[in-house]
C-alpha cells in the first residue's frame, strides 16, 4: 500500500505546484485588471475636468456661471466631490463648497499646483490631508489655459469611495487582498479592513519591491500578518500601484485535506486495483481546487483579456511619445467602458442607446440636454458590435472635443440612427452631425482616428464609414451589418 500512497501523493504535489503557478499568474492578471479599471476612471475624471477648463465662464473668471457648469460634473460623484480653482500662489478663487472664497485657506499642496503651471499637463496627487475636507484625499489637477498661458489650476477631489468600490467589485472572495497605493506606497483604497489601513504604507515585504520594479509577483505578508502570493503593477497614467494577493493557506488547506483523503482511501483503492487507485487519487486531489479555478476563470475572462492587451500596449509603446500613449490609453479606456457595460448585462449584448450614453458621458457636462441630441429606435447589439461602435463613437467625440463642435460653448452634436431593411439582412446607419463649432478646414492628410473609423466600419462591421468636412461642421456616416440575435 505504501508505494501506491507515495505515488498518489506525488501526483497531488505535482498538481499543487501547477495550481500554485496558475494562482501566481492569476494575481498579476487581477492586479492588471484593477489597474485598467482605475486608469479608465481617472481618464474619465481628467476628461471631464479638461472640458470644464475649456468653458468661457472659467477662462473669463465668471465664477457665478461656472458654478452651474461645475455642478453638472459633481452630480456624477455625489456630495463628497469638491472642485477648487486656484492661482499659481495657491490662493483659492473658486470652491464648489462655498462662494465665500475669502474665508478659504490657501492650497496646502503648492508643489502640485506649481507642477501644473510648469508642465501644463494634468497631474495626480498622492494621498494627503485636505485643508477644506479635513480628511485624507487625493486630487486630479488640470491647467486652465487662456491666450497660451496657464491662468488657473482646476482641482477635483473625488470621494475615496470611488476607488474603494472599484476594488470591492473585483475581489473574488475573502481569501483575496487588493490595494491601491499612491506613488509613495500609501494605501488609498483596500480590502479587507479599509478603515484601519487607508493612510498606512504597504507592508514591508511589498513596499521595498514596489520601487524596484513596475510589475512583479512575489510572496508577501499583509498588514494583518497573512502570508500572500502577491502581484502588483504600476499605472503609467497616475504613477499609482495596484496590488492583489491571495492567501497562501487557501492553496495549502485544500492540499492538506486532499492528502488526508488520499491516504485514508489508499488501502481501499489497493483492493480494487492500481488503475482505479490512480484515477481516484487524481480526481480527489484536484477536484475541488480545479473546479474553483475554472469557475473564477469564466467569471473573469473579459478582465483577463483587457489585462493582456494592456500588457502588450506597455511593451509596444515603450518608446512612443506621451501624446501617442495618451491616445491609445483613451481608446483602451473606451474599450474598458464598453466591457463594463457588457459585464453589467452579463455579456448578452447591449442596447445602442446605452452604448452611446456610456461613451458620451464625459462630454455631457455643459448643457447636456441641449448640446448633444440623440434620436433613434432601440437597437439591441451583440457584444462584438457594442465594442466596435464604442471605439468609433469615442473617436468622434474626442475629435469633437478637441477640434469640433464640443471644443467651444456654442457647438452642438446630433446623433441619428435608423434600421435599413436591406438584403441579405438589416443594417444600422448612424449619422453624427456637428454644428456651431470652429470653422471646418478639411485636413491635408487623414489622421489615425479617421482611418480607424473607416477600417473598423469596413472590416469589423461589414459596412462603411464616410467623413464629410462641411462648412457648418463635420458629418460622419457609419453603416453596419446587424448580426442575428442582436
VMD Tcl script that draws the C-alpha trace (Angstrom):
set ca {
  {0.00 0.00 0.00}
  {2.88 2.41 0.76}
  {4.16 2.65 -2.85}
  {0.64 3.41 -4.09}
  {0.11 6.14 -1.48}
  {3.52 7.66 -2.26}
  {2.67 7.67 -5.96}
  {-0.70 9.30 -5.30}
  {0.92 11.90 -3.05}
  {3.39 12.68 -5.82}
  {0.52 13.36 -8.21}
  {-1.13 15.60 -5.63}
  {2.02 17.67 -5.14}
  {2.55 17.91 -8.89}
  {-0.96 19.27 -9.33}
  {-0.49 21.58 -6.36}
  {2.63 23.09 -7.94}
  {0.79 23.56 -11.21}
  {-2.18 25.17 -9.47}
  {0.18 27.41 -7.50}
  {1.76 28.61 -10.73}
  {-1.72 29.32 -12.09}
  {-2.59 31.25 -8.91}
  {0.61 33.30 -9.25}
  {-0.35 34.28 -12.80}
  {-3.89 34.98 -11.69}
  {-2.95 37.53 -9.00}
  {-0.95 39.51 -11.56}
  {-3.82 39.40 -14.06}
  {-6.23 40.57 -11.36}
  {-3.92 43.49 -10.46}
  {-3.71 44.43 -14.15}
  {-7.49 44.28 -14.49}
  {-7.99 46.58 -11.48}
  {-5.34 48.96 -12.82}
  {-7.12 49.08 -16.17}
  {-10.43 49.97 -14.47}
  {-8.63 52.55 -12.30}
  {-6.97 54.14 -15.34}
  {-10.31 54.30 -17.16}
  {-11.93 56.05 -14.18}
  {-9.05 58.53 -13.82}
  {-9.17 59.32 -17.55}
  {-12.91 59.91 -17.26}
  {-12.31 62.36 -14.38}
  {-9.48 64.07 -16.26}
  {-11.52 64.37 -19.44}
  {-14.39 65.94 -17.53}
  {-12.08 68.48 -15.87}
  {-10.48 69.32 -19.23}
  {-13.93 70.06 -20.63}
  {-14.61 72.33 -17.62}
  {-11.25 74.05 -18.19}
  {-12.35 74.99 -21.73}
  {-15.52 76.82 -20.62}
  {-15.54 80.55 -21.26}
  {-17.05 81.22 -17.84}
  {-13.95 79.80 -16.14}
  {-11.41 81.31 -18.50}
  {-13.14 84.69 -18.09}
  {-13.28 84.29 -14.27}
  {-17.08 84.34 -14.34}
  {-17.35 82.07 -11.32}
  {-21.08 82.61 -10.87}
  {-21.88 80.92 -14.19}
  {-19.06 78.43 -13.76}
  {-20.67 77.19 -10.52}
  {-23.66 75.93 -12.56}
  {-21.40 74.13 -15.00}
  {-19.32 72.57 -12.22}
  {-22.47 71.30 -10.50}
  {-23.22 69.14 -13.55}
  {-19.83 67.47 -13.24}
  {-20.15 66.96 -9.47}
  {-23.56 65.32 -9.80}
  {-21.77 62.20 -11.09}
  {-19.88 61.76 -7.82}
  {-22.29 62.69 -5.06}
  {-21.97 65.19 -2.24}
  {-18.35 64.37 -1.29}
  {-16.79 65.55 -4.56}
  {-15.17 69.02 -4.41}
  {-13.89 71.31 -7.18}
  {-11.38 74.05 -6.37}
  {-9.79 76.67 -8.63}
  {-6.53 78.30 -7.54}
  {-3.97 80.68 -8.96}
  {-0.25 79.98 -9.06}
  {0.27 81.18 -5.48}
  {-2.29 78.65 -4.21}
  {-4.96 81.27 -3.45}
  {-8.41 79.72 -3.93}
  {-10.55 81.79 -6.30}
  {-13.40 79.26 -6.52}
  {-14.76 76.43 -4.37}
  {-17.80 74.26 -5.06}
  {-18.41 74.23 -1.27}
  {-18.86 77.97 -0.78}
  {-19.00 81.25 -2.68}
  {-17.11 82.99 0.15}
  {-13.60 82.28 -1.17}
  {-12.08 84.99 1.03}
  {-12.52 82.74 4.05}
  {-10.88 79.72 2.42}
  {-7.33 78.73 3.32}
  {-4.69 78.61 0.57}
  {-3.99 75.30 -1.14}
  {-1.73 73.21 1.13}
  {-0.14 71.17 -1.67}
  {1.53 74.00 -3.54}
  {4.05 71.63 -5.10}
  {1.46 70.01 -7.36}
  {-0.08 73.42 -8.18}
  {3.33 74.64 -9.35}
  {3.79 71.44 -11.36}
  {0.51 72.07 -13.20}
  {1.60 75.61 -14.10}
  {5.07 74.43 -15.14}
  {4.20 71.32 -17.16}
  {0.79 72.49 -18.45}
  {-0.31 68.86 -18.10}
  {-2.81 67.04 -15.83}
  {-1.35 65.88 -12.51}
  {-2.43 63.31 -9.91}
  {-1.64 63.81 -6.24}
  {-0.66 61.36 -3.55}
  {-2.89 60.89 -0.50}
  {-2.75 63.99 1.75}
  {-4.81 65.76 4.42}
  {-7.16 68.23 2.70}
  {-7.48 71.68 4.24}
  {-11.08 72.02 3.06}
  {-12.42 68.48 3.59}
  {-10.36 68.00 6.77}
  {-9.62 64.37 5.90}
  {-7.36 62.29 3.67}
  {-7.96 62.97 -0.03}
  {-6.40 62.73 -3.48}
  {-6.78 65.29 -6.25}
  {-6.83 65.43 -10.04}
  {-5.35 68.71 -11.28}
  {-5.81 70.24 -14.77}
  {-4.49 73.57 -16.13}
  {-6.86 76.31 -17.32}
  {-5.20 77.96 -20.32}
  {-6.11 81.34 -21.83}
  {-4.20 83.01 -24.66}
  {-1.46 80.39 -24.40}
  {-0.82 80.99 -20.71}
  {-1.86 78.93 -17.69}
  {-4.42 81.06 -15.85}
  {-5.62 78.69 -13.10}
  {-5.28 75.21 -11.71}
  {-8.65 73.42 -11.51}
  {-8.58 70.65 -8.91}
  {-11.11 67.85 -8.30}
  {-11.14 65.82 -5.09}
  {-13.29 62.72 -5.73}
  {-14.81 60.66 -2.93}
  {-12.36 57.96 -1.83}
  {-15.34 55.59 -2.06}
  {-14.96 55.68 -5.85}
  {-11.68 53.76 -5.62}
  {-12.92 51.55 -2.80}
  {-15.85 50.46 -4.95}
  {-13.53 49.50 -7.83}
  {-11.54 47.01 -5.77}
  {-14.51 45.67 -3.81}
  {-16.18 44.67 -7.08}
  {-13.04 42.84 -8.23}
  {-12.47 40.90 -5.00}
  {-13.21 37.24 -5.70}
  {-13.65 36.03 -2.12}
  {-12.36 36.56 1.43}
  {-9.01 34.94 0.60}
  {-8.06 37.96 -1.55}
  {-6.39 41.21 -0.50}
  {-6.48 44.09 -3.03}
  {-4.96 47.56 -2.56}
  {-4.42 50.79 -4.48}
  {-1.27 52.68 -3.40}
  {-0.24 56.23 -4.29}
  {3.24 56.93 -5.66}
  {4.64 56.96 -2.09}
  {3.31 53.45 -1.41}
  {0.47 54.62 0.87}
  {-2.90 52.84 0.82}
  {-5.70 54.98 -0.62}
  {-8.16 52.06 -1.06}
  {-8.02 48.49 0.28}
  {-9.91 45.33 1.08}
  {-10.06 43.97 3.72}
  {-10.03 46.43 6.67}
  {-10.12 49.74 4.75}
  {-10.87 51.82 7.86}
  {-7.74 50.57 9.64}
  {-5.34 50.57 6.68}
  {-6.12 53.58 4.44}
  {-3.33 56.08 5.02}
  {-0.82 53.37 6.01}
  {2.14 52.30 3.93}
  {2.30 48.93 2.26}
  {3.65 46.04 4.31}
  {7.48 45.97 4.44}
  {7.68 42.83 2.28}
  {5.82 44.63 -0.52}
  {6.88 48.25 -0.01}
  {10.56 47.76 -0.88}
  {9.81 45.76 -4.02}
  {7.27 48.27 -5.36}
  {10.01 50.83 -6.01}
  {12.41 48.40 -7.68}
  {10.08 47.19 -10.44}
  {6.92 48.44 -12.09}
  {5.35 44.97 -12.17}
  {6.10 41.67 -10.41}
  {4.77 38.70 -8.43}
  {6.26 37.68 -5.08}
  {5.41 36.17 -1.67}
  {4.47 38.85 0.89}
  {2.94 39.21 4.35}
  {-0.09 41.52 4.63}
  {-0.61 44.23 7.25}
  {-2.76 41.68 9.11}
  {0.11 39.17 9.14}
  {-1.39 36.86 6.48}
  {1.02 35.15 4.07}
  {0.07 36.05 0.48}
  {1.02 35.34 -3.10}
  {1.00 38.91 -4.44}
  {1.11 40.55 -7.86}
  {1.46 44.30 -8.39}
  {1.55 46.67 -11.35}
  {2.08 50.43 -11.64}
  {-0.10 52.80 -13.68}
  {1.71 54.84 -16.32}
  {-1.03 57.49 -16.07}
  {-1.14 58.25 -12.33}
  {2.02 56.61 -11.01}
  {-0.13 54.68 -8.53}
  {0.30 50.95 -7.91}
  {-2.36 48.23 -7.73}
  {-1.57 45.05 -5.77}
  {-3.64 41.87 -5.50}
  {-2.82 38.88 -3.31}
  {-4.35 35.51 -2.45}
  {-3.81 33.85 0.92}
  {-1.25 31.03 0.89}
  {-3.44 28.90 3.16}
  {-6.22 28.93 0.54}
  {-3.91 26.71 -1.53}
  {-2.26 24.77 1.27}
  {-5.51 23.96 3.09}
  {-7.10 22.08 0.18}
  {-3.75 20.34 -0.37}
  {-3.67 19.01 3.20}
  {-7.30 17.92 3.02}
  {-6.63 16.16 -0.26}
  {-3.55 14.41 1.11}
  {-5.55 13.17 4.10}
  {-8.34 11.82 1.93}
  {-5.84 10.17 -0.42}
  {-4.07 8.47 2.46}
  {-7.31 7.17 4.01}
  {-8.70 5.68 0.82}
  {-5.34 4.33 -0.34}
  {-5.96 0.93 1.27}
  {-9.42 0.64 -0.31}
  {-8.07 1.59 -3.73}
  {-5.41 -1.14 -3.41}
  {-8.19 -3.76 -3.18}
  {-9.79 -2.82 -6.47}
  {-6.62 -2.39 -8.47}
  {-3.82 0.03 -9.29}
  {-5.63 1.64 -12.20}
  {-8.71 2.56 -10.17}
  {-6.43 3.83 -7.36}
  {-4.59 6.26 -9.65}
  {-7.81 7.61 -11.11}
  {-9.43 8.18 -7.73}
  {-6.33 9.78 -6.21}
  {-6.02 12.25 -9.07}
  {-9.73 13.11 -9.03}
  {-9.87 13.66 -5.28}
  {-6.59 15.59 -5.26}
  {-7.63 18.08 -7.92}
  {-11.42 18.15 -7.92}
  {-12.16 20.97 -5.52}
  {-9.35 23.33 -6.49}
  {-9.74 22.77 -10.25}
  {-13.48 23.42 -10.08}
  {-12.97 26.71 -8.22}
  {-10.26 27.89 -10.59}
  {-12.36 27.09 -13.66}
  {-15.36 28.98 -12.29}
  {-13.21 32.02 -11.44}
  {-11.61 31.92 -14.88}
  {-15.01 32.01 -16.57}
  {-16.20 34.92 -14.42}
  {-13.09 36.98 -15.24}
  {-12.42 36.11 -18.86}
  {-13.13 39.65 -20.07}
  {-10.90 41.31 -17.47}
  {-8.07 38.91 -18.30}
  {-8.36 39.78 -21.99}
  {-8.09 43.51 -21.26}
  {-5.19 42.94 -18.89}
  {-3.27 41.05 -21.59}
  {-4.00 43.83 -24.06}
  {-2.73 46.41 -21.58}
  {0.47 44.42 -21.10}
  {1.03 44.26 -24.84}
  {0.45 48.00 -25.12}
  {3.02 48.67 -22.40}
  {5.66 46.84 -24.42}
  {4.57 48.32 -27.76}
  {4.52 51.97 -26.63}
  {7.68 51.83 -24.53}
  {9.47 54.25 -26.90}
  {6.38 56.13 -28.10}
  {5.63 59.78 -27.33}
  {3.38 60.86 -24.47}
  {0.69 62.02 -26.94}
  {0.66 58.64 -28.66}
  {0.41 56.81 -25.34}
  {-2.43 59.06 -24.20}
  {-4.35 58.47 -27.44}
  {-4.01 54.73 -27.09}
  {-4.89 54.84 -23.37}
  {-8.00 56.84 -24.26}
  {-9.06 54.22 -26.81}
  {-8.33 51.46 -24.35}
  {-10.35 53.34 -21.73}
  {-13.29 53.47 -24.17}
  {-12.93 49.74 -24.71}
  {-12.92 49.20 -20.95}
  {-16.11 51.27 -20.59}
  {-17.75 49.09 -23.26}
  {-16.62 45.97 -21.41}
  {-18.07 47.39 -18.16}
  {-21.45 47.86 -19.86}
  {-21.36 44.35 -21.32}
  {-20.36 42.89 -17.96}
  {-23.36 44.60 -16.36}
  {-25.58 42.84 -18.90}
  {-23.75 39.53 -18.34}
  {-22.36 39.60 -21.90}
  {-25.76 39.19 -23.50}
  {-25.18 42.31 -25.59}
  {-26.31 45.91 -25.03}
  {-28.75 48.44 -26.40}
  {-27.30 51.08 -28.74}
  {-28.76 53.89 -26.58}
  {-26.82 52.58 -23.56}
  {-23.58 52.30 -25.57}
  {-23.94 55.89 -26.84}
  {-24.76 57.27 -23.38}
  {-21.78 55.49 -21.78}
  {-19.30 56.75 -24.40}
  {-20.58 60.36 -24.45}
  {-20.94 60.70 -20.65}
  {-17.66 62.69 -20.17}
  {-18.78 65.21 -22.82}
  {-22.29 65.85 -21.48}
  {-21.29 68.26 -18.72}
  {-22.28 71.69 -20.05}
  {-25.97 71.98 -21.03}
  {-26.07 68.27 -21.70}
  {-29.68 68.14 -22.88}
  {-29.14 70.96 -25.36}
  {-25.70 70.40 -26.86}
  {-25.83 66.69 -27.63}
  {-29.07 65.26 -29.01}
  {-29.72 61.63 -29.89}
  {-32.56 60.19 -31.96}
  {-33.26 56.65 -32.97}
  {-35.09 53.41 -32.18}
  {-33.99 50.76 -29.71}
  {-31.32 48.62 -31.34}
  {-30.00 45.53 -29.50}
  {-26.31 44.95 -30.24}
  {-24.18 41.86 -29.97}
  {-21.12 42.13 -27.69}
  {-18.81 42.43 -30.72}
  {-20.81 45.25 -32.33}
  {-21.11 47.06 -29.00}
  {-17.32 47.06 -28.57}
  {-16.56 48.28 -32.11}
  {-19.23 51.00 -32.07}
  {-17.94 52.20 -28.68}
  {-14.49 52.71 -30.17}
  {-15.87 54.59 -33.21}
  {-18.07 56.88 -31.08}
  {-15.11 57.55 -28.76}
  {-13.03 58.73 -31.75}
  {-15.83 61.01 -32.99}
  {-16.44 62.52 -29.54}
  {-12.72 63.03 -28.88}
  {-12.28 64.85 -32.22}
  {-15.34 66.99 -31.48}
  {-14.00 67.93 -28.01}
  {-10.55 68.81 -29.37}
  {-11.32 70.47 -32.70}
  {-15.04 70.45 -33.40}
  {-18.45 71.35 -32.01}
  {-17.68 70.36 -28.39}
  {-14.48 72.44 -28.23}
  {-16.42 75.66 -27.54}
  {-19.54 76.69 -25.60}
  {-21.95 77.00 -28.54}
  {-21.43 73.95 -30.73}
  {-23.94 71.10 -30.96}
  {-23.84 67.47 -31.96}
  {-26.79 65.47 -33.32}
  {-26.58 61.69 -33.50}
  {-29.30 59.96 -35.53}
  {-29.60 56.27 -36.26}
  {-32.06 54.07 -38.12}
  {-32.52 50.48 -39.29}
  {-32.33 49.91 -43.04}
  {-34.21 46.83 -44.24}
  {-31.91 45.55 -46.97}
  {-30.92 42.25 -48.46}
  {-29.47 39.92 -47.24}
  {-30.15 41.41 -43.78}
  {-30.95 44.66 -41.94}
  {-28.29 47.32 -41.47}
  {-27.74 50.08 -38.93}
  {-26.97 53.59 -40.19}
  {-25.67 56.27 -37.82}
  {-25.16 59.93 -38.74}
  {-23.05 62.18 -36.47}
  {-23.62 65.85 -37.37}
  {-21.71 68.77 -35.81}
  {-22.73 72.43 -35.97}
  {-21.73 75.68 -34.33}
  {-18.10 74.73 -33.81}
  {-14.94 76.41 -35.10}
  {-14.64 76.85 -38.89}
  {-14.07 73.48 -40.56}
  {-10.97 73.00 -42.67}
  {-10.52 69.66 -44.40}
  {-7.18 68.09 -43.38}
  {-4.48 67.55 -45.97}
  {-3.88 64.02 -44.68}
  {-6.22 61.72 -42.81}
  {-5.24 61.04 -39.22}
  {-5.16 57.70 -37.47}
  {-8.59 58.32 -35.93}
  {-10.24 58.76 -39.34}
  {-8.51 55.65 -40.67}
  {-9.58 53.72 -37.56}
  {-13.22 54.70 -38.14}
  {-13.18 53.77 -41.83}
  {-11.31 50.48 -41.45}
  {-13.31 49.35 -38.43}
  {-16.59 50.01 -40.26}
  {-15.38 48.09 -43.30}
  {-13.53 45.18 -41.69}
  {-15.39 44.65 -38.40}
  {-18.89 45.99 -39.01}
  {-19.34 44.77 -42.57}
  {-20.33 48.27 -43.64}
  {-18.64 51.57 -44.43}
  {-17.88 54.97 -42.93}
  {-17.55 58.38 -44.57}
  {-16.34 61.72 -43.19}
  {-17.58 64.96 -44.79}
  {-15.88 68.22 -43.81}
  {-18.77 70.60 -44.49}
  {-18.52 74.36 -43.79}
  {-21.01 74.20 -40.89}
  {-19.42 71.13 -39.26}
  {-18.08 67.61 -39.68}
  {-20.53 64.83 -40.60}
  {-19.74 61.13 -40.01}
  {-21.93 58.47 -41.63}
  {-21.43 54.88 -40.47}
  {-23.30 51.79 -41.64}
  {-23.06 48.37 -40.01}
  {-24.47 44.93 -40.66}
  {-26.60 43.77 -37.74}
  {-25.81 40.29 -36.51}
  {-28.63 37.77 -35.91}
  {-29.89 37.94 -32.36}
  {-28.58 41.45 -31.77}
}
mol new
graphics top color blue
foreach p $ca { graphics top sphere $p radius 0.5 }
foreach p [lrange $ca 0 end-1] q [lrange $ca 1 end] { graphics top cylinder $p $q radius 0.2 }
display resetview
